[in-house]
Structures are given as structure tokens and as C-alpha cells.
Amino acid sequence: MKIFLYPKAITIALAGLLAGCQPGEQAGCRPDPAANAPAVPLHLEHLERPLFKIKNTADGLHFMQTHPALARYYLQVGQAPSAEALASSLAQMVANPGLQKLTSETATAFADTAVLQQSLGTMFGKVKYYFPDFKTPPVTATYVSGLLGKDIFVNDSLLVLSLDWYVGPKASYRPDLPGYMLRRYHPENLLPTLATAVAGKYIPRRPTVAPSVLDEMISQGKRLYFAGQVLPCTADSLLLGYTKKELTGLRFNEAKVWGHFLENNILYATTPFLIQKYVAERPNVPEIDATCPGRVGQWVGLQIIRKYMAEHSDVTLAQLMAEKDSQRILNESHYRPKK
């Protein structure tokens, strides 16, 4: 018997929650302690412009020499057979008519790059509010990768937003991904994806300890909570990449989903197979129900984190991210969804 039911009354009652709005909030936004944080000034380079001026190997070499951080970290010139070989491949790539068409579509989808730059500055301003030592990567750029490189790359030296990944369903060419993942590649998904990537900088690593399912759930829950704090008006559907119907089903069946983890002794399992099954990418989780979306462990992790932070108003975002004990977070969250 299916457990994921969608009663009309419940669906209507949850409409505000699905828009990322909690009781007492306004305009669909979560409470924002960093509301008055100044935006971080940044210069957003558009590296797709000089990229498409490459006509030959010499031009490609000049491009990489002019943009060494991109060449080193994103293009990974050190792993190419030679710099000349990589430069030649860049020249061939930009000469492709299909990529030229996709680049034009990308420019249309992201026509107002001033708004993108402003949004990045605002988001990074909130990150700096919570983490005063945060520094924007010195090279912050948009790029067109031909859907070959990473969708988003970020480290302390470089931030690259491959905009062609995020054009949306009207693009001539789309990332080679299954549909349940592809639906997360729209313009409005760009900043939530970046925010979760930046969150990884503040999650402690435990390389000598095999993580449990609970550890991964809490880790991913932290990422999502972080993203929700620095993007307070972004709906859960965008943070998680779920449809509103999937979120409605999870909300309505939250106790049954949690019961599945408890009744089957899944939380403390350390086998990669189980972590993949419940936390990582997957179209659905039929072990719970055929309509239960993949990555359900991430969603549960977010609910635990939200409950923990609601119970501990004195805990800062930085303290939350630094906490290594997943069991402590679970225990002190008093997370017990009602049936």
C-alpha cells in the first residue's frame, strides 16, 4: 500500500511551506539575521567573451596565460597532454556551430548580468556576516563550458559559473543527465547550487572515520540549511531540487519516512551502498515508497537541523557547521515528527 498520499486539504495547508515560508514570515522568506549585512563588492568577469575570440592554438595559449586561475583549476591544464593540446581543443570547441548557438541562448537566459553580480554580492555579504573571515575568490567569473566542464567550480582562488548548464529546457543542448537531475538546471537554480557548494567549506572533514548514514544526512542537512540562511527567500523546492508535489508528500508522510530509518536500523549503517541509496542521487527510494524522491536523507537531515536550531536559538550558523557530532545534533534536536 502506498504511503505517499496527497489529500487536497493538506496540499492547500502546506502551500506556504512549499514556498519556503514558515509561520510568521513575510513574502515567503525565512527570518534573516543578516538582513542588513552589506553586500560584498565584487567584479564578475565574463570569460566566455575572450574564450570565443580564440581562433587558433596561439590564441588558446594566450587565453590560458591571461587567465591562469581558470587554466589551472577549471581547465586543469596540468592534466592535459600539453598546454598546446588543450589550447587547440579550446579553439576547436568554440568553432563548433552548436556551441555558438548554445552560447547565444545562454546570453539570452542571463541577459542581465548586473543583477547576477548584485545577487552574488548580496549572498556573499550574508556569508561574511556569519563567517567574518570569508573572502570572495579573487577571480569570480561566468563561463560557457560546452557542457564539458563543471557546472560550478569554487575554491579560495576561483569561482566559475558555467551558465550554459543553467539555460533551462528551451536550450538546444542540455547536460547529459537523467531527468530527475536535469530539472535542477534552470537559471533560478544557479545560486542555490552555488550556496550549497560554498557551505562545504565550513563542514569539518573526518577522513579517518567511516561516515554513517546519519553523518551524511546531517552533513547534507547543514549544507541545505546554510544555503537557506544565505538565500533566505529561496523556496525549499529550489534548495532541494524537488517538485512541490514531492515536498507535499514528504511533509505529509514525514513520520513514516523517519519511521523507515528507525525500524530498519539504517541511521548507523556505514556501508556506501546504503548511503548511496538514501542520501545520494537516485530517481526515487522505492524501499520507502515508489513516489518517495531520491536524496530523501538530505531532506530529513534538513528537518533535523531546522529542529535543532529552533531548540537552540543561541547557536550560531558557524557553531552549527563546526559541530562534528551528528548524534549530538540528533539527540538535542528532539526530532520526533508527529504521525
Steps between C-alpha positions, in 0.01 A plus 500: 500500500638842410582733784547819297152648500407849383171608662373827354458664841855416600633626169328835547618530858859442398505748213686759707757248619576394146586857414762502775273690738459409864229632738550867571727560203429756233527484122598134509834568671662334800612721791820677395743605775733620224236723340712813548832342407672709231546337164852392417642706213618276219585514134330231295715416199336355190764259377276364226568824311878461460450124464303548180772720353729196482570410137805277526746334739695820555181681604415213734841519665463876542155449656638255757799722576269797551271300730738273695256410781244378248767305312637339815191414698212482255661397172759294690779576259738296714310182412490565125758333273640851447390861523505511120264202477255664739524831314426322173197328649367836620531639147313201360231525767413865442486445124217249544175647361295314761695659784472840337123458496494387864715801592247732340220329694704534818541873443121528463427297814746711703451831323527715812838406643492811720218338697702178527801695628282682752342173618843344546619801699193485723537125560871529577423789733280267703771232499744759635249601768498144633867429424699827531816339360325413174668643191349502155722314254718760326387372162120482474379427152234371267596256229362280226642151530328322214344284776840330535641656816347539843171682536641696796857507623602681816811506717692776679653621173227463240125497451366394161131496413450298180181672393432271204411225747216714637327626186198276557271276293494729196873459439609326180738284702467396862726321750514125447316414819187304590177697521476498879835682513454709186202685644739670743677679214302820454614860551330515841699197620838668447535682833356218719749259343783744561393556860508128580845480338629788715355328808740212452785729604361510853418134558773318699656200327549170681726309259597227747144409599257320271189719490163354590172568323418740785832681455428555132142605570616762749782617275265552207240653730760755608573589138134557428445697820802719419360565152164593648665749734703680235207484253212560744236556233582188299228234519573150623409368156804682359731420791425129470417469131165337577163568344233654719306172483802309630541744788130475583528122512808512722338746741184293527691173544790632708434269796480196272824594323678542833347177625654316204848610606440396861319172439762378255802606709634713216634805683823347622583288197832593341477304177539728194213310337250618762635855498458506123149357529365754746717812475656517155355546152222262407168545315295367793524287812263207441612343830287771660252552219507521121410869521762587763761720329869421497734672749225469760769472766610854417148626551471321836842639595373852431195443720724380784727805463204737495359340814841513669540870422145573615584331832833689532445864413842585646688280252648693210522372145877477539463289815250273328726441203799429727317240713643158416270282708201402289352298783508801729317709242236230461459453875479869579266573211226290664397417146185289525263568211140449595291235330 
